[in-house]
Amino acid sequence: MNTKLRCMSLMIILFCSFFVINQNFVKADETVSYTYHFDEIGWYLISLPLNVEDNSVDALFGELIDEGKIDSHFFAWDAEKQSNNFTDYLYPGYGYQIHVNQICECIIQGNEITEDLSIGVYTGWNYLGWVYTSSTTAMQVCYHIYGSQGVSKYNDTQGNWLTYNYGSKKNNFEIIQGMGIACYVNTSSTWNGRAMSGFPPYLSISTNSSVIENEDFEVLVTSEGTPINNVKIEFDNKVYYTDASGSVTITAPMVDGNSSYKIYANKTGYVYDSVQITVINVPPEEYAQLEISASDSVNEEEFFQVTIKADGTPVEAATVLFAGGSYLTDGNGIVNLFAPLVDSNTVYSIDASKTGYISAKSSIIVYDESSEVQPLLSISAPLSVDEGEVFQIKITADDSFIEDAEVVFAGNSYKSDSLGHVTITAPLIDGTKGYTIQVSKTGYISNSVSILVIDVPEPQHDPDSELLDGWVYGQVYETAGDLLTPIKNVKICLLLSESNNVIKNRCVLTDDDGQFIISISSGMYTVQASKNGYNSVSVLNTQVESNLGKELNFNLQKISTTADSTLTDYTIENEKKSGSIGAEIDIEDEETKVDIYNDKVNVEVSSIEKEKNQDKITVVVSAVDEIGGTKLIFYLGQIDDRAIKIEYDGVALTETTDILSFFSVDNKGEQYAIFSSGEENIAVVNVPHFSEHEISIYLISPAEVVRYTNFVVIISAIIIALAAAFMLRKGKED
């Protein structure tokens, strides 16, 4: 009896299982209908949204074609060849162009598509189709397809294309089942027919609504309140990148009148943002200098007060930037700020700006209550100096003079004397400009202040006091290969006349052809040519004769932003002295050598892998008490034509060529720079903060790629040969 019951139960279970499986099978194969609505006469971009038994054009649209309502020519885009061709068959996932001659509808039947597709996408334009019942958007498709730059749809009502560009917030149109789209990509890949779920994060730009020409201003980029680093910033045809705090400092251009500019922020994986900023043309003598009053230091997670004044008067609605946030002062020029939580004693900048005022910059140290307190370097410097003026600053800490402090200003390095004094010469400039003075020393917290260098106008002369009986003329150019290229806006100054005890200095700027002419009294002069970004050239003891012209031509050389051998050695030695170099790792020899320059930094070589075509070294770096950032030097030897790849905790770092910014104390980015010193190649890696990190350096030979390619070709040939032999043998057996 029990045996019979068990048999009957088993039969019932098997029947129920078959019923359920059969029901699911029928549901999956259920025939559904889809209707094309052609409400306008003209071109359409469609797709095939169902799995159908017969996917030929005749089977799907034959009746409408016979009635003349739809043109018989269906166009399929060949993405590999980037050309249009006639087609007799439609396939899910692709887009097709058709022409409708009369308003009509077309109903097709088939099975709903629920699985992923596999559509080849090629560099250039691709016609794709959306097959799923749930709709999506152009933005979601664009962000899902690898290398996509934009998605377009054909507007059959207006007879034109509507395009959504990658990263944009505009033209994000809806994509529905049966719709065809055009997608432009810069990299070939395979599309699974899907779109990203949700929406990509938006970038947001915070900056001043207006700035004064030649003024430095800060641009902050966040996403949902979080600062975003390595964002590409485009402004005035120049490209910048945000640092680890999401900010970048930009200098406003010189303008002839108030001018509007666009600032664009773009990064892969985000929707870009843009804002408009007005650059104001105001004579420098009409500016009022903002002044920042704040404590030198605060504890982490502590409120503190900042006061902004100009000429002793509080400034209302001044913009104050601090720790990634933007704030406005009240009617008393006051703003209350909150110090962030820090892992170590950290210096933050406080920036104040307002239209019609000269911006100000200060700094404050935020103490980590668990860390050892280091004294903050203090800088006493004038708020502004004239170009070419010799001025003095003083470096102190806790009211004591600081000797041998490293001072960086306008690309030059200085050392403070026993009284903390540093004597500096302001550069010659084309327009009033703000500069930063940076000070650092081992065992102290670095600091920086802003200073305004004022462009001194050409001296005005009384025509009756001197006779302009001579002149100097010529051209200024630079050498590019075998070509001589004129340089405009070069400042030409005649200095140091020895006649009549009268100052007859005169300055002019070269025109678009690099040419100049200066009228001057006869006498002996020094003629100087200078421009930012170029080495200045002076010609001594130039005699200007009465009623005669003196021709002088200048060949200026651009100041290189990359380091040659001398600059490399000089820079690295200075960085060692300043304490910003934590360690040196020499990997060119068989035995890796490590020299530690900061006793709080620890470097352990965890692995060395050297193969025929690839070298890899991995080091683990850590620090005592989680000190601030430092730099590590790797001596690589001769790398020839091998590629360099550096990873920081498994993430590829960005190589920089901006050497001055790279060695700046404000550099918080995870970057590296490549230098050459003689036949030696040197990699310097910036470690912005410490706990414990892994750094890997790869030296990869091009032969590695060739070897892999040859291996694939050989294996493929062997497989094809075996397959051919098998088919031949099979044919003989049959």
VOGUKE-586635 format. One record per residue (C-alpha): residue in one letter; x, y, z. Coordinates in nm, 2 decimals, padded with zeros to 4 digits. Layout:
BEGIN
mardren;u;v;w
a;X;Y;Z;
...
***
This chain:
BEGIN
mardren;u;v;w
m;00.00;00.00;00.00;
n;00.28;00.24;00.09;
t;00.46;00.16;-00.23;
k;00.14;00.24;-00.44;
l;00.10;00.57;-00.26;
r;00.46;00.66;-00.32;
c;00.42;00.58;-00.69;
m;00.10;00.78;-00.72;
s;00.26;01.08;-00.54;
l;00.56;01.06;-00.77;
m;00.33;01.06;-01.08;
i;00.14;01.37;-00.94;
i;00.46;01.56;-00.88;
l;00.59;01.48;-01.23;
f;00.26;01.58;-01.39;
c;00.26;01.91;-01.19;
s;00.62;01.98;-01.28;
f;00.55;01.92;-01.65;
f;00.24;02.15;-01.63;
v;00.44;02.43;-01.47;
i;00.73;02.39;-01.72;
n;00.49;02.37;-02.01;
q;00.31;02.69;-01.89;
n;00.64;02.88;-01.86;
f;00.75;02.75;-02.20;
v;00.43;02.86;-02.36;
k;00.46;03.21;-02.20;
a;00.81;03.25;-02.33;
d;00.70;03.16;-02.68;
e;00.38;03.36;-02.67;
t;00.32;03.55;-02.99;
v;00.29;03.92;-02.95;
s;00.21;04.21;-03.19;
y;00.40;04.53;-03.26;
t;00.26;04.82;-03.46;
y;00.47;05.07;-03.65;
h;00.30;05.41;-03.67;
f;00.40;05.61;-03.97;
d;00.22;05.94;-03.91;
e;00.43;06.16;-04.14;
i;00.55;06.12;-04.50;
g;00.93;06.10;-04.52;
w;01.22;05.92;-04.38;
y;01.22;05.70;-04.07;
l;01.49;05.52;-03.87;
i;01.34;05.19;-03.74;
s;01.44;04.86;-03.58;
l;01.30;04.51;-03.57;
p;01.18;04.47;-03.20;
l;01.06;04.11;-03.22;
n;01.20;03.76;-03.30;
v;01.00;03.67;-03.62;
e;00.98;03.36;-03.83;
d;01.06;03.54;-04.15;
n;01.27;03.86;-04.12;
s;01.27;03.95;-04.48;
v;01.15;04.29;-04.59;
d;00.88;04.13;-04.82;
a;00.74;03.93;-04.53;
l;00.73;04.22;-04.29;
f;00.63;04.51;-04.51;
g;00.54;04.35;-04.85;
e;00.17;04.45;-04.85;
l;00.25;04.82;-04.78;
i;00.53;04.81;-05.04;
d;00.29;04.66;-05.30;
e;00.04;04.94;-05.23;
g;00.31;05.20;-05.28;
k;00.28;05.33;-04.92;
i;00.64;05.24;-04.83;
d;00.94;05.25;-05.07;
s;01.08;04.91;-05.15;
h;01.44;05.02;-05.08;
f;01.54;04.96;-04.72;
f;01.88;05.09;-04.62;
a;02.12;04.92;-04.37;
w;02.43;05.11;-04.26;
d;02.76;04.91;-04.29;
a;02.94;05.04;-03.98;
e;03.27;04.87;-04.07;
k;03.29;05.04;-04.40;
q;03.09;05.35;-04.29;
s;02.86;05.32;-04.60;
n;02.49;05.28;-04.68;
n;02.36;04.96;-04.86;
f;02.03;04.81;-04.96;
t;01.91;04.53;-04.75;
d;01.64;04.26;-04.79;
y;01.64;04.14;-04.43;
l;01.61;04.31;-04.09;
y;01.78;04.19;-03.76;
p;01.70;04.29;-03.40;
g;01.94;04.54;-03.25;
y;02.01;04.73;-03.57;
g;01.86;05.04;-03.72;
y;01.73;05.07;-04.08;
q;01.63;05.37;-04.29;
i;01.30;05.35;-04.48;
h;01.10;05.61;-04.68;
v;00.72;05.63;-04.62;
n;00.51;05.76;-04.91;
q;00.17;05.76;-04.74;
i;00.05;05.78;-04.38;
c;00.00;05.42;-04.27;
e;00.05;05.15;-04.00;
c;00.23;04.82;-04.01;
i;00.16;04.53;-03.77;
i;00.41;04.25;-03.72;
q;00.39;03.94;-03.50;
g;00.67;03.75;-03.32;
n;00.81;03.67;-02.99;
e;00.92;03.93;-02.73;
i;01.30;03.97;-02.70;
t;01.41;03.94;-02.33;
e;01.77;03.82;-02.37;
d;02.08;04.03;-02.43;
l;02.20;04.09;-02.78;
s;02.54;04.09;-02.93;
i;02.59;04.38;-03.18;
g;02.92;04.48;-03.32;
v;02.99;04.85;-03.28;
y;03.26;05.00;-03.49;
t;03.46;05.33;-03.48;
g;03.24;05.60;-03.65;
w;02.87;05.60;-03.70;
n;02.65;05.29;-03.61;
y;02.28;05.24;-03.68;
l;02.13;05.06;-03.37;
g;01.78;04.96;-03.26;
w;01.59;04.94;-02.93;
v;01.40;04.61;-02.90;
y;01.28;04.60;-02.54;
t;00.93;04.70;-02.42;
s;01.06;04.93;-02.15;
s;01.18;05.26;-02.28;
t;01.52;05.43;-02.21;
t;01.69;05.76;-02.28;
a;01.97;05.87;-02.51;
m;02.19;05.95;-02.21;
q;02.15;05.60;-02.07;
v;02.24;05.44;-02.40;
c;02.53;05.67;-02.46;
y;02.68;05.60;-02.12;
h;02.63;05.23;-02.16;
i;02.81;05.19;-02.50;
y;03.18;05.19;-02.46;
g;03.35;05.49;-02.63;
s;03.02;05.65;-02.73;
q;03.04;06.02;-02.81;
g;02.68;06.08;-02.89;
v;02.34;05.94;-02.99;
s;02.11;06.08;-03.25;
k;01.75;06.02;-03.36;
y;01.58;06.12;-03.69;
n;01.30;06.36;-03.63;
d;01.04;06.24;-03.88;
t;00.82;06.54;-03.81;
q;01.08;06.81;-03.88;
g;01.29;06.61;-04.11;
n;01.62;06.66;-03.92;
w;01.85;06.49;-03.66;
l;01.84;06.55;-03.29;
t;02.16;06.47;-03.12;
y;02.25;06.40;-02.75;
n;02.63;06.45;-02.69;
y;02.81;06.25;-02.43;
g;02.83;06.44;-02.10;
s;02.56;06.69;-02.20;
k;02.24;06.77;-02.01;
k;02.06;06.88;-02.33;
n;01.86;06.68;-02.59;
n;01.82;06.37;-02.37;
f;01.54;06.22;-02.58;
e;01.33;05.91;-02.50;
i;01.41;05.59;-02.69;
i;01.11;05.35;-02.73;
q;01.07;04.99;-02.87;
g;01.11;04.97;-03.24;
m;01.30;05.29;-03.27;
g;01.63;05.32;-03.46;
i;01.92;05.54;-03.34;
a;02.25;05.65;-03.47;
c;02.55;05.62;-03.23;
y;02.90;05.76;-03.29;
v;03.19;05.59;-03.11;
n;03.56;05.63;-03.10;
t;03.64;05.27;-03.01;
s;03.51;04.94;-03.15;
s;03.33;04.71;-02.91;
t;03.03;04.48;-02.87;
w;02.69;04.62;-02.75;
n;02.45;04.39;-02.56;
g;02.15;04.59;-02.66;
r;02.10;04.74;-02.32;
a;02.13;05.08;-02.15;
m;02.27;05.18;-01.81;
s;02.03;05.16;-01.52;
g;01.97;05.49;-01.35;
f;02.15;05.81;-01.46;
p;02.52;05.91;-01.45;
p;02.62;06.16;-01.18;
y;02.63;06.53;-01.27;
l;02.93;06.76;-01.23;
s;02.87;07.10;-01.07;
i;03.10;07.40;-01.11;
s;03.14;07.66;-00.83;
t;03.33;07.98;-00.90;
n;03.29;08.35;-00.91;
s;03.04;08.50;-01.15;
s;03.29;08.77;-01.24;
v;03.67;08.83;-01.21;
i;03.90;09.11;-01.29;
e;04.14;09.06;-01.58;
n;04.47;08.89;-01.50;
e;04.32;08.79;-01.16;
d;04.37;08.43;-01.02;
f;04.04;08.27;-00.94;
e;03.95;07.92;-00.82;
v;03.72;07.67;-00.99;
l;03.57;07.40;-00.77;
v;03.40;07.09;-00.92;
t;03.18;06.86;-00.72;
s;02.93;06.59;-00.78;
e;02.65;06.55;-00.53;
g;02.85;06.76;-00.28;
t;03.18;06.55;-00.32;
p;03.49;06.72;-00.47;
i;03.59;06.54;-00.80;
n;03.96;06.52;-00.90;
n;04.12;06.50;-01.24;
v;03.82;06.68;-01.41;
k;03.91;06.84;-01.74;
i;03.85;07.22;-01.72;
e;03.84;07.42;-02.05;
f;03.86;07.80;-02.03;
d;03.98;08.06;-02.28;
n;04.11;07.78;-02.51;
k;04.33;07.64;-02.23;
v;04.30;07.30;-02.05;
y;04.34;07.25;-01.68;
y;04.27;06.96;-01.44;
t;04.13;06.97;-01.09;
d;04.34;06.84;-00.80;
a;04.24;06.60;-00.52;
s;04.03;06.87;-00.35;
g;03.83;06.92;-00.68;
s;03.97;07.26;-00.74;
v;04.20;07.44;-00.99;
t;04.34;07.79;-01.00;
i;04.30;07.98;-01.33;
t;04.43;08.32;-01.43;
a;04.18;08.54;-01.61;
p;04.29;08.68;-01.95;
m;04.36;09.04;-02.03;
v;04.06;09.20;-02.20;
d;03.99;09.53;-02.38;
g;03.64;09.55;-02.24;
n;03.42;09.34;-02.01;
s;03.40;09.00;-02.18;
s;03.20;08.68;-02.11;
y;03.37;08.34;-02.11;
k;03.25;07.98;-02.07;
i;03.40;07.74;-01.83;
y;03.35;07.37;-01.91;
a;03.40;07.07;-01.67;
n;03.41;06.72;-01.82;
k;03.51;06.38;-01.70;
t;03.44;06.03;-01.82;
g;03.14;05.88;-01.64;
y;02.99;06.21;-01.55;
v;02.75;06.46;-01.71;
y;02.95;06.77;-01.78;
d;02.87;07.12;-01.65;
s;02.94;07.47;-01.78;
v;02.90;07.81;-01.64;
q;02.95;08.16;-01.77;
i;03.20;08.41;-01.61;
t;03.25;08.77;-01.69;
v;03.61;08.90;-01.71;
i;03.61;09.27;-01.61;
n;03.84;09.53;-01.77;
v;03.92;09.77;-01.48;
p;04.24;09.99;-01.45;
p;04.45;09.83;-01.17;
e;04.47;10.16;-00.98;
e;04.09;10.14;-00.92;
y;04.10;09.81;-00.74;
a;04.05;09.78;-00.37;
q;04.26;09.50;-00.20;
l;04.06;09.25;00.00;
e;04.21;09.16;00.34;
i;04.15;08.83;00.53;
s;04.15;08.82;00.91;
a;04.15;08.47;01.06;
s;04.33;08.26;01.31;
d;04.66;08.10;01.21;
s;04.53;07.75;01.32;
v;04.22;07.57;01.45;
n;04.15;07.22;01.57;
e;03.97;06.97;01.35;
e;03.59;06.99;01.36;
e;03.60;07.33;01.52;
f;03.41;07.65;01.42;
f;03.61;07.96;01.35;
q;03.54;08.31;01.21;
v;03.68;08.48;00.91;
t;03.65;08.86;00.85;
i;03.69;09.02;00.50;
k;03.78;09.39;00.48;
a;03.91;09.64;00.23;
d;04.08;09.96;00.34;
g;03.96;09.87;00.70;
t;03.59;09.85;00.59;
p;03.40;09.52;00.62;
v;03.30;09.38;00.28;
e;02.96;09.23;00.25;
a;02.88;08.94;00.01;
a;03.24;08.85;-00.06;
t;03.29;08.49;-00.17;
v;03.50;08.28;00.06;
l;03.63;07.94;-00.05;
f;03.75;07.70;00.21;
a;03.79;07.32;00.22;
g;03.58;07.26;-00.09;
g;03.29;07.49;00.02;
s;03.18;07.83;-00.10;
y;03.04;08.09;00.15;
l;02.93;08.46;00.15;
t;03.02;08.72;00.42;
d;02.74;08.90;00.61;
g;02.69;09.27;00.65;
n;02.99;09.28;00.89;
g;03.22;09.11;00.65;
i;03.21;08.79;00.86;
v;03.16;08.43;00.77;
n;03.17;08.13;01.01;
l;03.35;07.82;00.89;
f;03.39;07.47;01.02;
a;03.72;07.29;01.01;
p;03.71;06.95;00.85;
l;03.82;06.62;01.01;
v;04.18;06.55;00.91;
d;04.42;06.25;00.93;
s;04.72;06.47;01.00;
n;04.80;06.84;01.05;
t;04.69;07.00;00.72;
v;04.72;07.35;00.58;
y;04.41;07.48;00.40;
s;04.38;07.79;00.18;
i;04.12;08.06;00.24;
d;04.03;08.25;-00.08;
a;03.83;08.57;-00.08;
s;03.70;08.75;-00.39;
k;03.44;09.00;-00.50;
t;03.39;09.19;-00.82;
g;03.57;09.52;-00.82;
y;03.82;09.41;-00.56;
i;04.16;09.24;-00.58;
s;04.13;08.89;-00.45;
a;04.31;08.77;-00.13;
k;04.45;08.44;-00.03;
s;04.54;08.32;00.32;
s;04.61;07.99;00.49;
i;04.51;07.82;00.81;
i;04.64;07.50;00.97;
v;04.38;07.24;01.08;
y;04.54;07.03;01.36;
d;04.48;06.66;01.39;
e;04.43;06.63;01.77;
s;04.60;06.29;01.77;
s;04.91;06.41;01.58;
e;05.23;06.59;01.70;
v;05.19;06.96;01.66;
q;05.44;07.12;01.42;
p;05.50;07.50;01.40;
l;05.35;07.68;01.11;
l;05.58;07.89;00.89;
s;05.46;08.25;00.88;
i;05.53;08.49;00.59;
s;05.56;08.86;00.62;
a;05.54;09.01;00.27;
p;05.39;09.32;00.10;
l;05.05;09.29;-00.06;
s;05.18;09.43;-00.39;
v;05.51;09.53;-00.56;
d;05.60;09.69;-00.90;
e;05.74;09.47;-01.17;
g;06.12;09.46;-01.15;
e;06.11;09.58;-00.79;
v;06.34;09.43;-00.53;
f;06.15;09.35;-00.21;
q;06.21;09.15;00.10;
i;06.00;08.90;00.29;
k;06.05;08.75;00.64;
i;05.99;08.39;00.75;
t;05.91;08.31;01.11;
a;05.75;08.04;01.33;
d;05.63;08.09;01.68;
d;05.79;08.44;01.67;
s;06.14;08.30;01.59;
f;06.34;08.37;01.27;
i;06.36;08.07;01.04;
e;06.69;08.01;00.86;
d;06.73;07.80;00.54;
a;06.35;07.79;00.47;
e;06.28;07.71;00.10;
v;06.10;07.99;-00.08;
v;05.95;07.95;-00.43;
f;05.83;08.26;-00.62;
a;05.76;08.30;-00.99;
g;05.95;07.98;-01.08;
n;06.26;08.07;-00.88;
s;06.39;07.93;-00.55;
y;06.55;08.12;-00.26;
k;06.67;08.04;00.09;
s;06.61;08.25;00.40;
d;06.91;08.39;00.59;
s;06.97;08.38;00.97;
l;06.72;08.65;01.03;
g;06.46;08.48;00.82;
h;06.49;08.74;00.54;
v;06.47;08.66;00.17;
t;06.54;08.92;-00.10;
i;06.34;08.87;-00.42;
t;06.31;09.05;-00.75;
a;05.96;09.08;-00.90;
p;05.94;08.96;-01.26;
l;05.87;09.18;-01.56;
i;05.52;09.13;-01.68;
d;05.28;09.23;-01.96;
g;04.99;09.30;-01.72;
t;04.92;09.32;-01.35;
k;04.92;08.97;-01.22;
g;04.88;08.78;-00.89;
y;05.16;08.54;-00.78;
t;05.20;08.29;-00.49;
i;05.50;08.28;-00.25;
q;05.54;07.93;-00.12;
v;05.76;07.85;00.19;
s;05.86;07.51;00.33;
k;06.11;07.35;00.56;
t;06.14;07.01;00.72;
g;05.98;06.99;01.06;
y;05.75;07.28;00.99;
i;05.41;07.32;00.82;
s;05.44;07.48;00.48;
n;05.26;07.80;00.40;
s;05.19;08.04;00.11;
v;05.07;08.39;00.05;
s;04.95;08.59;-00.25;
i;05.12;08.90;-00.38;
l;05.02;09.13;-00.66;
v;05.29;09.23;-00.92;
i;05.18;09.55;-01.08;
d;05.26;09.63;-01.45;
v;05.44;09.97;-01.44;
p;05.31;10.19;-01.73;
e;05.55;10.35;-01.97;
p;05.69;10.67;-01.82;
q;05.52;10.99;-01.96;
h;05.77;11.25;-02.09;
d;05.75;11.62;-02.14;
p;05.82;11.68;-02.51;
d;05.99;12.00;-02.42;
s;06.23;11.84;-02.18;
e;06.40;11.62;-02.44;
l;06.46;11.60;-02.81;
l;06.35;11.26;-02.96;
d;06.61;11.27;-03.24;
g;06.68;10.90;-03.28;
w;06.50;10.57;-03.29;
v;06.54;10.20;-03.24;
y;06.35;09.95;-03.45;
g;06.36;09.57;-03.53;
q;06.18;09.24;-03.49;
v;06.14;08.97;-03.22;
y;06.11;08.61;-03.32;
e;06.16;08.25;-03.20;
t;06.32;07.96;-03.38;
a;06.10;07.66;-03.46;
g;06.30;07.41;-03.66;
d;06.42;07.60;-03.96;
l;06.15;07.86;-03.93;
l;06.16;08.20;-03.76;
t;05.82;08.28;-03.61;
p;05.74;08.64;-03.50;
i;05.63;08.70;-03.14;
k;05.38;08.96;-03.06;
n;05.33;09.15;-02.73;
v;05.70;09.13;-02.64;
k;05.80;09.43;-02.42;
i;06.09;09.62;-02.56;
c;06.25;09.87;-02.32;
l;06.53;10.12;-02.36;
l;06.70;10.18;-02.03;
l;06.99;10.36;-01.86;
s;07.06;10.67;-02.08;
e;07.39;10.84;-01.99;
s;07.32;11.18;-02.16;
n;07.20;11.50;-02.00;
n;07.12;11.33;-01.67;
v;06.76;11.29;-01.79;
i;06.57;10.96;-01.75;
k;06.46;10.87;-02.10;
n;06.34;10.51;-02.04;
r;06.08;10.40;-02.30;
c;05.89;10.07;-02.35;
v;05.67;09.95;-02.63;
l;05.51;09.61;-02.73;
t;05.58;09.43;-03.05;
d;05.29;09.41;-03.31;
d;05.14;09.10;-03.47;
d;05.45;09.07;-03.69;
g;05.68;09.09;-03.39;
q;05.80;09.44;-03.51;
f;05.87;09.75;-03.30;
i;05.99;10.10;-03.32;
i;06.08;10.34;-03.04;
s;06.16;10.71;-03.07;
i;06.42;10.82;-02.82;
s;06.68;11.09;-02.76;
s;07.03;11.01;-02.89;
g;07.26;10.85;-02.63;
m;07.38;10.52;-02.49;
y;07.11;10.26;-02.39;
t;07.05;09.90;-02.27;
v;06.78;09.75;-02.49;
q;06.58;09.47;-02.32;
a;06.32;09.23;-02.48;
s;06.10;09.03;-02.24;
k;05.78;08.83;-02.23;
n;05.63;08.57;-01.99;
g;05.73;08.22;-02.09;
y;06.05;08.33;-02.27;
n;06.40;08.40;-02.16;
s;06.47;08.78;-02.15;
v;06.75;08.92;-02.38;
s;06.94;09.24;-02.32;
v;07.18;09.43;-02.55;
l;07.42;09.65;-02.36;
n;07.58;09.98;-02.47;
t;07.36;10.04;-02.77;
q;07.45;10.38;-02.92;
v;07.15;10.57;-03.07;
e;07.28;10.85;-03.31;
s;07.10;11.17;-03.38;
n;06.87;11.15;-03.68;
l;06.96;10.79;-03.74;
g;06.78;10.46;-03.67;
k;06.94;10.17;-03.49;
e;06.82;09.82;-03.60;
l;06.81;09.54;-03.33;
n;06.65;09.20;-03.38;
f;06.59;08.95;-03.09;
n;06.56;08.57;-03.09;
l;06.38;08.46;-02.77;
q;06.38;08.11;-02.65;
k;06.08;07.95;-02.48;
i;06.13;07.85;-02.12;
s;06.09;07.47;-02.12;
t;05.83;07.32;-01.88;
t;06.00;06.98;-01.88;
a;06.32;06.92;-01.70;
d;06.66;06.89;-01.88;
s;06.95;06.72;-01.70;
t;07.07;07.03;-01.52;
l;06.72;07.14;-01.41;
t;06.64;06.78;-01.30;
d;06.95;06.76;-01.07;
y;06.89;07.10;-00.94;
t;06.52;07.05;-00.87;
i;06.56;06.71;-00.70;
e;06.85;06.84;-00.48;
n;06.63;07.13;-00.37;
e;06.34;06.90;-00.30;
k;06.56;06.68;-00.09;
k;06.67;06.98;00.11;
s;06.32;07.10;00.15;
g;06.21;06.76;00.29;
s;05.95;06.69;00.03;
i;06.15;06.38;-00.10;
g;06.07;06.09;00.13;
a;06.29;05.82;-00.03;
e;06.49;05.71;-00.33;
i;06.46;05.37;-00.49;
d;06.73;05.26;-00.74;
i;06.59;04.97;-00.95;
e;06.84;04.98;-01.24;
d;07.09;04.75;-01.06;
e;07.04;04.38;-00.99;
e;07.00;04.46;-00.62;
t;06.74;04.73;-00.55;
k;06.88;05.01;-00.32;
v;06.65;05.22;-00.10;
d;06.76;05.54;00.06;
i;06.52;05.70;00.32;
y;06.53;06.08;00.36;
n;06.24;06.12;00.60;
d;06.27;05.91;00.92;
k;05.89;05.89;00.94;
v;05.86;05.72;00.60;
n;05.90;05.35;00.55;
v;05.96;05.18;00.21;
e;05.96;04.81;00.16;
v;06.03;04.65;-00.18;
s;05.77;04.37;-00.18;
s;05.85;04.21;-00.52;
i;06.07;04.24;-00.82;
e;05.98;04.07;-01.15;
k;06.21;04.09;-01.44;
e;06.13;03.91;-01.76;
k;06.27;03.94;-02.11;
n;06.03;04.21;-02.23;
q;05.88;04.35;-01.90;
d;06.02;04.46;-01.57;
k;05.79;04.52;-01.27;
i;05.88;04.64;-00.92;
t;05.63;04.68;-00.64;
v;05.69;04.87;-00.33;
v;05.48;04.93;-00.02;
v;05.51;05.27;00.14;
s;05.38;05.37;00.48;
a;05.45;05.65;00.73;
v;05.46;05.70;01.11;
d;05.17;05.90;01.25;
e;05.02;05.93;00.91;
i;05.23;06.23;00.80;
g;05.13;06.45;00.51;
g;05.23;06.38;00.15;
t;05.58;06.33;00.01;
k;05.74;06.22;-00.32;
l;05.93;05.91;-00.40;
i;06.22;05.89;-00.66;
f;06.27;05.58;-00.87;
y;06.59;05.56;-01.07;
l;06.51;05.35;-01.38;
g;06.83;05.36;-01.58;
q;06.80;05.36;-01.96;
i;06.45;05.26;-02.07;
d;06.51;05.31;-02.44;
d;06.17;05.28;-02.62;
r;05.99;05.09;-02.34;
a;05.66;05.22;-02.22;
i;05.63;05.33;-01.86;
k;05.31;05.25;-01.65;
i;05.28;05.34;-01.28;
e;05.00;05.22;-01.06;
y;04.90;05.35;-00.71;
d;04.70;05.10;-00.52;
g;04.61;04.93;-00.85;
v;04.50;05.25;-01.02;
a;04.70;05.39;-01.31;
l;04.85;05.73;-01.23;
t;04.85;06.03;-01.46;
e;05.18;06.16;-01.60;
t;05.23;06.53;-01.58;
t;05.46;06.76;-01.77;
d;05.39;07.07;-01.56;
i;05.71;07.04;-01.35;
l;05.66;07.36;-01.15;
s;05.30;07.26;-01.05;
f;05.41;06.90;-00.98;
f;05.67;07.02;-00.72;
s;05.43;07.28;-00.57;
v;05.34;07.23;-00.21;
d;04.98;07.26;-00.32;
n;05.00;06.95;-00.54;
k;04.77;06.69;-00.38;
g;04.72;06.49;-00.70;
e;04.82;06.12;-00.74;
q;05.06;06.19;-01.03;
y;05.41;06.10;-01.16;
a;05.67;06.29;-01.37;
i;05.94;06.15;-01.59;
f;06.28;06.33;-01.59;
s;06.60;06.27;-01.78;
s;06.95;06.33;-01.62;
g;07.22;06.24;-01.87;
e;07.14;05.88;-01.98;
e;06.94;05.82;-01.66;
n;06.56;05.81;-01.65;
i;06.40;05.91;-01.33;
a;06.03;05.87;-01.22;
v;05.91;06.09;-00.93;
v;05.58;05.97;-00.78;
n;05.37;06.21;-00.57;
v;05.21;06.04;-00.26;
p;04.95;06.29;-00.15;
h;04.87;06.13;00.19;
f;04.99;05.83;00.39;
s;04.86;05.53;00.56;
e;04.99;05.23;00.36;
h;05.00;05.22;-00.02;
e;05.13;04.99;-00.29;
i;05.31;05.14;-00.59;
s;05.39;04.93;-00.90;
i;05.62;05.04;-01.19;
y;05.61;04.86;-01.52;
l;05.86;04.89;-01.80;
i;05.70;04.73;-02.10;
s;05.88;04.66;-02.43;
p;05.70;04.68;-02.76;
a;05.83;04.34;-02.84;
e;05.59;04.20;-02.58;
v;05.29;04.31;-02.79;
v;05.45;04.17;-03.11;
r;05.52;03.84;-02.93;
y;05.16;03.80;-02.82;
t;05.03;03.88;-03.16;
n;05.25;03.62;-03.33;
f;05.14;03.36;-03.07;
v;04.77;03.42;-03.15;
v;04.84;03.40;-03.52;
i;05.03;03.07;-03.49;
i;04.76;02.91;-03.27;
s;04.49;03.03;-03.51;
a;04.67;02.88;-03.80;
i;04.71;02.54;-03.62;
i;04.34;02.53;-03.54;
i;04.24;02.61;-03.90;
a;04.48;02.34;-04.03;
l;04.34;02.08;-03.79;
a;03.98;02.17;-03.88;
a;04.06;02.14;-04.25;
a;04.23;01.80;-04.21;
f;03.93;01.68;-04.01;
m;03.68;01.79;-04.28;
l;03.89;01.63;-04.55;
r;03.90;01.30;-04.36;
k;03.53;01.31;-04.30;
g;03.47;01.37;-04.67;
k;03.67;01.06;-04.76;
e;03.48;00.84;-04.51;
d;03.15;00.95;-04.65;
***
